[in-house]
Amino acid sequence: MELVYTPTRADVTDAVRVQMRHGWYRWLMRVVRTVAVLAALVMVLELFGPGDPKPAGAVRMAGLVLLLVVLGPLARWVTVRQMYALIGRQGEFRARVDEDGVRWTTRDSEVVHRWQLLSRYTETPTQFVLLSGDKGGVGVAALPKRGLTDPAEVDRLRQVLERNTTRL
């Protein structure tokens, strides 16, 4: 079956959101949250702990907490921006999906991914997001449902994915 579509920023944002939920980003965010909580505790101790208050140390810890709170959304935004800069300028995509994998063809490139590389998938309301099987979920690709010519093909595509990949 073939999908024909022009990727949008919303497609990329949705795919990155899925990738970050199932890949390296969730572990990074656990570390960031833990460090932010510890920095907040140190800030409280600097102000209200034993001895004289240390406002300079508290300000440094408050700055660290603020930085960490901003880093999470910033990492997602930067990732979407970089991916869309590469994908968006390629124009129309044609994705051919079969039992072997997916072949994407654009004005500038042709890429083939076998199911062994993109071995996991999840479905969002607007697309199927394919992920690599590695622990970090580094590889990501999307198949927007609007690229199909017939709404019944969504079920056929889902069946191909079910046979060849693991649903998350």
CYANA upper distance limits for C-alpha pairs under 8 A (distance plus 0.5 A):
  1 MET  CA     96 ARG  CA      6.25
  1 MET  CA     97 VAL  CA      5.92
  1 MET  CA     98 ASP  CA      7.16
  1 MET  CA    157 LEU  CA      8.20
  2 GLU  CA     94 ARG  CA      7.26
  2 GLU  CA     95 ALA  CA      6.04
  2 GLU  CA     96 ARG  CA      4.96
  2 GLU  CA     97 VAL  CA      6.74
  2 GLU  CA    147 GLY  CA      8.48
  2 GLU  CA    148 LEU  CA      7.40
  3 LEU  CA     93 PHE  CA      8.34
  3 LEU  CA     94 ARG  CA      6.11
  3 LEU  CA     95 ALA  CA      5.53
  3 LEU  CA     96 ARG  CA      6.99
  3 LEU  CA    143 LEU  CA      8.04
  3 LEU  CA    144 PRO  CA      8.43
  3 LEU  CA    147 GLY  CA      4.95
  3 LEU  CA    148 LEU  CA      5.38
  3 LEU  CA    149 THR  CA      7.95
  4 VAL  CA     92 GLU  CA      7.51
  4 VAL  CA     93 PHE  CA      6.18
  4 VAL  CA     94 ARG  CA      5.09
  4 VAL  CA     95 ALA  CA      7.00
  4 VAL  CA    147 GLY  CA      5.11
  4 VAL  CA    148 LEU  CA      7.23
  5 TYR  CA     92 GLU  CA      6.13
  5 TYR  CA     93 PHE  CA      5.85
  5 TYR  CA     94 ARG  CA      7.20
  5 TYR  CA    144 PRO  CA      7.96
  5 TYR  CA    146 ARG  CA      7.66
  5 TYR  CA    147 GLY  CA      5.29
  6 THR  CA     88 GLY  CA      8.30
  6 THR  CA     91 GLY  CA      6.37
  6 THR  CA     92 GLU  CA      4.97
  6 THR  CA     93 PHE  CA      6.28
  7 PRO  CA     11 ASP  CA      6.66
  7 PRO  CA     12 VAL  CA      7.88
  7 PRO  CA     87 ILE  CA      7.70
  7 PRO  CA     88 GLY  CA      6.72
  7 PRO  CA     91 GLY  CA      8.14
  7 PRO  CA     92 GLU  CA      7.92
  7 PRO  CA     93 PHE  CA      7.96
  8 THR  CA     12 VAL  CA      7.08
  8 THR  CA     84 TYR  CA      8.34
  8 THR  CA     88 GLY  CA      7.45
  9 ARG  CA     13 THR  CA      6.53
  9 ARG  CA     80 VAL  CA      8.20
  9 ARG  CA     84 TYR  CA      6.72
  9 ARG  CA     88 GLY  CA      8.23
 10 ALA  CA     14 ASP  CA      6.53
 11 ASP  CA     15 ALA  CA      6.71
 11 ASP  CA    126 THR  CA      8.49
 11 ASP  CA    127 GLN  CA      8.22
 11 ASP  CA    142 ALA  CA      8.07
 11 ASP  CA    144 PRO  CA      7.76
 12 VAL  CA     16 VAL  CA      6.54
 12 VAL  CA     80 VAL  CA      6.67
 12 VAL  CA     83 MET  CA      7.64
 12 VAL  CA     84 TYR  CA      6.85
 12 VAL  CA    142 ALA  CA      8.48
 13 THR  CA     17 ARG  CA      6.56
 13 THR  CA     80 VAL  CA      6.21
 14 ASP  CA     18 VAL  CA      6.86
 15 ALA  CA     19 GLN  CA      6.61
 15 ALA  CA    129 VAL  CA      6.43
 15 ALA  CA    140 VAL  CA      7.69
 15 ALA  CA    141 ALA  CA      7.67
 15 ALA  CA    142 ALA  CA      6.90
 16 VAL  CA     20 MET  CA      6.45
 16 VAL  CA     76 ARG  CA      7.75
 16 VAL  CA     79 THR  CA      7.88
 16 VAL  CA     80 VAL  CA      7.01
 16 VAL  CA    140 VAL  CA      8.33
 17 ARG  CA     21 ARG  CA      6.68
 17 ARG  CA     76 ARG  CA      8.06
 18 VAL  CA     22 HIS  CA      6.86
 18 VAL  CA    122 THR  CA      8.46
 18 VAL  CA    129 VAL  CA      7.80
 19 GLN  CA     23 GLY  CA      6.16
 19 GLN  CA    131 LEU  CA      7.54
 19 GLN  CA    137 GLY  CA      6.91
 19 GLN  CA    138 VAL  CA      8.13
 19 GLN  CA    140 VAL  CA      7.11
 20 MET  CA     24 TRP  CA      7.03
 20 MET  CA     25 TYR  CA      5.28
 20 MET  CA     26 ARG  CA      6.71
 20 MET  CA     76 ARG  CA      8.43
 21 ARG  CA     25 TYR  CA      7.27
 21 ARG  CA     26 ARG  CA      6.33
 22 HIS  CA     26 ARG  CA      7.45
 22 HIS  CA    136 GLY  CA      8.32
 22 HIS  CA    137 GLY  CA      7.00
 23 GLY  CA     27 TRP  CA      8.17
 23 GLY  CA    135 LYS  CA      7.16
 23 GLY  CA    136 GLY  CA      4.96
 23 GLY  CA    137 GLY  CA      4.83
 23 GLY  CA    138 VAL  CA      7.42
 24 TRP  CA     28 LEU  CA      6.86
 24 TRP  CA    135 LYS  CA      8.02
 24 TRP  CA    136 GLY  CA      4.97
 24 TRP  CA    137 GLY  CA      7.07
 24 TRP  CA    138 VAL  CA      8.14
 25 TYR  CA     29 MET  CA      6.55
 26 ARG  CA     30 ARG  CA      6.86
 27 TRP  CA     31 VAL  CA      7.01
 28 LEU  CA     32 VAL  CA      6.68
 29 MET  CA     33 ARG  CA      6.47
 29 MET  CA     72 GLY  CA      7.26
 30 ARG  CA     34 THR  CA      6.64
 31 VAL  CA     35 VAL  CA      6.65
 32 VAL  CA     36 ALA  CA      6.54
 32 VAL  CA     68 LEU  CA      6.66
 33 ARG  CA     37 VAL  CA      6.66
 33 ARG  CA     68 LEU  CA      8.12
 34 THR  CA     38 LEU  CA      6.74
 35 VAL  CA     39 ALA  CA      6.51
 36 ALA  CA     40 ALA  CA      6.61
 36 ALA  CA     64 LEU  CA      7.76
 36 ALA  CA     65 VAL  CA      5.52
 36 ALA  CA     68 LEU  CA      6.77
 36 ALA  CA     69 VAL  CA      8.13
 37 VAL  CA     41 LEU  CA      6.76
 37 VAL  CA     65 VAL  CA      8.31
 38 LEU  CA     42 VAL  CA      6.73
 39 ALA  CA     43 MET  CA      6.61
 39 ALA  CA     61 MET  CA      5.93
 39 ALA  CA     62 ALA  CA      7.94
 39 ALA  CA     64 LEU  CA      7.43
 39 ALA  CA     65 VAL  CA      6.77
 40 ALA  CA     44 VAL  CA      6.81
 40 ALA  CA     61 MET  CA      7.08
 40 ALA  CA     62 ALA  CA      7.37
 40 ALA  CA     65 VAL  CA      7.08
 41 LEU  CA     45 LEU  CA      6.72
 42 VAL  CA     46 GLU  CA      6.51
 42 VAL  CA     58 ALA  CA      7.95
 42 VAL  CA     61 MET  CA      7.44
 43 MET  CA     47 LEU  CA      6.93
 43 MET  CA     57 GLY  CA      7.49
 43 MET  CA     58 ALA  CA      4.92
 43 MET  CA     59 VAL  CA      7.99
 43 MET  CA     61 MET  CA      5.87
 43 MET  CA     62 ALA  CA      7.10
 44 VAL  CA     48 PHE  CA      6.32
 44 VAL  CA     49 GLY  CA      7.60
 44 VAL  CA     58 ALA  CA      7.70
 45 LEU  CA     49 GLY  CA      4.73
 45 LEU  CA     50 PRO  CA      8.16
 46 GLU  CA     53 PRO  CA      6.31
 46 GLU  CA     54 LYS  CA      5.69
 46 GLU  CA     55 PRO  CA      7.40
 46 GLU  CA     57 GLY  CA      6.78
 46 GLU  CA     58 ALA  CA      6.00
 47 LEU  CA     52 ASP  CA      8.40
 47 LEU  CA     53 PRO  CA      5.06
 47 LEU  CA     54 LYS  CA      6.29
 47 LEU  CA     55 PRO  CA      6.83
 47 LEU  CA     58 ALA  CA      6.91
 48 PHE  CA     53 PRO  CA      6.75
 49 GLY  CA     53 PRO  CA      7.68
 54 LYS  CA     58 ALA  CA      6.91
 55 PRO  CA     59 VAL  CA      6.56
 56 ALA  CA     60 ARG  CA      6.86
 57 GLY  CA     61 MET  CA      6.78
 58 ALA  CA     62 ALA  CA      6.56
 59 VAL  CA     63 GLY  CA      6.62
 60 ARG  CA     64 LEU  CA      6.80
 61 MET  CA     65 VAL  CA      6.71
 62 ALA  CA     66 LEU  CA      6.66
 63 GLY  CA     67 LEU  CA      6.58
 64 LEU  CA     68 LEU  CA      6.68
 65 VAL  CA     69 VAL  CA      6.68
 66 LEU  CA     70 VAL  CA      6.80
 67 LEU  CA     71 LEU  CA      6.66
 68 LEU  CA     72 GLY  CA      7.55
 69 VAL  CA     73 PRO  CA      8.48
 70 VAL  CA     74 LEU  CA      6.62
 71 LEU  CA     75 ALA  CA      6.42
 72 GLY  CA     76 ARG  CA      7.25
 73 PRO  CA     77 TRP  CA      6.69
 74 LEU  CA     78 VAL  CA      6.55
 75 ALA  CA     79 THR  CA      6.65
 76 ARG  CA     80 VAL  CA      6.70
 77 TRP  CA     81 ARG  CA      6.57
 78 VAL  CA     82 GLN  CA      6.62
 79 THR  CA     83 MET  CA      6.61
 80 VAL  CA     84 TYR  CA      6.42
 81 ARG  CA     85 ALA  CA      6.59
 82 GLN  CA     86 LEU  CA      7.10
 83 MET  CA     87 ILE  CA      6.60
 84 TYR  CA     88 GLY  CA      5.61
 84 TYR  CA     89 ARG  CA      8.48
 85 ALA  CA     89 ARG  CA      7.08
 86 LEU  CA     90 GLN  CA      7.86
 87 ILE  CA     91 GLY  CA      8.36
 90 GLN  CA    106 THR  CA      6.63
 90 GLN  CA    107 ARG  CA      6.54
 90 GLN  CA    108 ASP  CA      6.69
 91 GLY  CA    106 THR  CA      7.32
 91 GLY  CA    107 ARG  CA      7.25
 92 GLU  CA    106 THR  CA      6.53
 92 GLU  CA    107 ARG  CA      7.71
 93 PHE  CA    104 TRP  CA      7.06
 93 PHE  CA    105 THR  CA      6.31
 93 PHE  CA    106 THR  CA      5.41
 93 PHE  CA    107 ARG  CA      8.40
 94 ARG  CA    103 ARG  CA      8.46
 94 ARG  CA    104 TRP  CA      6.08
 94 ARG  CA    105 THR  CA      5.65
 94 ARG  CA    106 THR  CA      6.98
 95 ALA  CA    102 VAL  CA      6.96
 95 ALA  CA    103 ARG  CA      6.00
 95 ALA  CA    104 TRP  CA      4.88
 95 ALA  CA    105 THR  CA      6.92
 95 ALA  CA    143 LEU  CA      8.17
 96 ARG  CA    102 VAL  CA      6.08
 96 ARG  CA    103 ARG  CA      5.64
 96 ARG  CA    104 TRP  CA      7.01
 97 VAL  CA    101 GLY  CA      6.44
 97 VAL  CA    102 VAL  CA      5.08
 97 VAL  CA    103 ARG  CA      7.16
 97 VAL  CA    157 LEU  CA      8.32
 98 ASP  CA    102 VAL  CA      7.07
 98 ASP  CA    160 VAL  CA      7.65
 99 GLU  CA    160 VAL  CA      7.31
 99 GLU  CA    164 ASN  CA      7.54
100 ASP  CA    114 ARG  CA      6.30
100 ASP  CA    115 TRP  CA      7.00
101 GLY  CA    112 VAL  CA      7.75
101 GLY  CA    113 HIS  CA      6.16
101 GLY  CA    114 ARG  CA      4.70
101 GLY  CA    115 TRP  CA      5.45
102 VAL  CA    112 VAL  CA      6.28
102 VAL  CA    113 HIS  CA      5.88
102 VAL  CA    114 ARG  CA      6.97
102 VAL  CA    115 TRP  CA      8.26
103 ARG  CA    110 GLU  CA      7.57
103 ARG  CA    111 VAL  CA      6.14
103 ARG  CA    112 VAL  CA      4.82
103 ARG  CA    113 HIS  CA      6.93
104 TRP  CA    109 SER  CA      8.44
104 TRP  CA    110 GLU  CA      6.12
104 TRP  CA    111 VAL  CA      5.70
104 TRP  CA    112 VAL  CA      6.88
105 THR  CA    109 SER  CA      6.39
105 THR  CA    110 GLU  CA      4.90
105 THR  CA    111 VAL  CA      7.05
106 THR  CA    110 GLU  CA      6.80
113 HIS  CA    117 LEU  CA      6.81
113 HIS  CA    118 LEU  CA      7.34
114 ARG  CA    118 LEU  CA      7.27
115 TRP  CA    119 SER  CA      5.82
115 TRP  CA    164 ASN  CA      6.82
115 TRP  CA    165 THR  CA      7.11
117 LEU  CA    132 SER  CA      5.98
117 LEU  CA    133 GLY  CA      7.26
118 LEU  CA    130 LEU  CA      6.32
118 LEU  CA    131 LEU  CA      5.66
118 LEU  CA    132 SER  CA      4.78
118 LEU  CA    133 GLY  CA      6.95
118 LEU  CA    139 GLY  CA      7.68
118 LEU  CA    140 VAL  CA      8.10
118 LEU  CA    165 THR  CA      8.00
119 SER  CA    130 LEU  CA      7.89
119 SER  CA    131 LEU  CA      7.00
119 SER  CA    132 SER  CA      6.12
119 SER  CA    133 GLY  CA      5.90
119 SER  CA    164 ASN  CA      7.90
119 SER  CA    165 THR  CA      5.23
119 SER  CA    166 THR  CA      6.68
120 ARG  CA    130 LEU  CA      6.31
120 ARG  CA    131 LEU  CA      5.63
120 ARG  CA    132 SER  CA      6.76
120 ARG  CA    133 GLY  CA      6.72
120 ARG  CA    165 THR  CA      5.68
120 ARG  CA    166 THR  CA      5.11
120 ARG  CA    167 ARG  CA      6.27
120 ARG  CA    168 LEU  CA      7.08
121 TYR  CA    128 PHE  CA      7.29
121 TYR  CA    129 VAL  CA      6.00
121 TYR  CA    130 LEU  CA      4.83
121 TYR  CA    131 LEU  CA      6.26
121 TYR  CA    161 LEU  CA      7.99
121 TYR  CA    165 THR  CA      7.22
121 TYR  CA    166 THR  CA      6.74
121 TYR  CA    167 ARG  CA      5.55
121 TYR  CA    168 LEU  CA      6.44
122 THR  CA    128 PHE  CA      6.39
122 THR  CA    129 VAL  CA      5.93
122 THR  CA    130 LEU  CA      7.20
122 THR  CA    167 ARG  CA      6.17
122 THR  CA    168 LEU  CA      5.87
123 GLU  CA    127 GLN  CA      6.55
123 GLU  CA    128 PHE  CA      5.01
123 GLU  CA    129 VAL  CA      6.70
124 THR  CA    128 PHE  CA      6.68
124 THR  CA    129 VAL  CA      7.99
126 THR  CA    144 PRO  CA      6.49
126 THR  CA    145 LYS  CA      6.24
126 THR  CA    146 ARG  CA      7.88
127 GLN  CA    142 ALA  CA      7.09
127 GLN  CA    143 LEU  CA      5.96
127 GLN  CA    144 PRO  CA      4.52
127 GLN  CA    145 LYS  CA      5.44
127 GLN  CA    146 ARG  CA      8.35
128 PHE  CA    142 ALA  CA      6.21
128 PHE  CA    143 LEU  CA      5.59
128 PHE  CA    144 PRO  CA      6.79
128 PHE  CA    145 LYS  CA      7.73
129 VAL  CA    140 VAL  CA      7.51
129 VAL  CA    141 ALA  CA      6.33
129 VAL  CA    142 ALA  CA      4.95
129 VAL  CA    143 LEU  CA      6.89
130 LEU  CA    140 VAL  CA      6.09
130 LEU  CA    141 ALA  CA      5.57
130 LEU  CA    142 ALA  CA      6.43
130 LEU  CA    143 LEU  CA      8.43
131 LEU  CA    137 GLY  CA      6.52
131 LEU  CA    138 VAL  CA      7.96
131 LEU  CA    139 GLY  CA      5.97
131 LEU  CA    140 VAL  CA      5.10
131 LEU  CA    141 ALA  CA      7.10
132 SER  CA    137 GLY  CA      5.93
132 SER  CA    138 VAL  CA      6.93
132 SER  CA    139 GLY  CA      5.21
132 SER  CA    140 VAL  CA      6.92
133 GLY  CA    137 GLY  CA      6.85
134 ASP  CA    138 VAL  CA      7.51
143 LEU  CA    147 GLY  CA      8.02
144 PRO  CA    148 LEU  CA      8.43
145 LYS  CA    154 VAL  CA      7.09
148 LEU  CA    153 GLU  CA      6.98
148 LEU  CA    154 VAL  CA      7.71
149 THR  CA    153 GLU  CA      7.99
150 ASP  CA    154 VAL  CA      8.21
151 PRO  CA    155 ASP  CA      8.45
152 ALA  CA    156 ARG  CA      7.48
153 GLU  CA    157 LEU  CA      6.54
154 VAL  CA    158 ARG  CA      6.62
155 ASP  CA    159 GLN  CA      6.71
156 ARG  CA    160 VAL  CA      6.88
157 LEU  CA    161 LEU  CA      6.76
158 ARG  CA    162 GLU  CA      6.57
159 GLN  CA    163 ARG  CA      6.74
160 VAL  CA    164 ASN  CA      6.80
161 LEU  CA    165 THR  CA      5.93
161 LEU  CA    166 THR  CA      8.22
162 GLU  CA    166 THR  CA      7.08
162 GLU  CA    167 ARG  CA      7.33
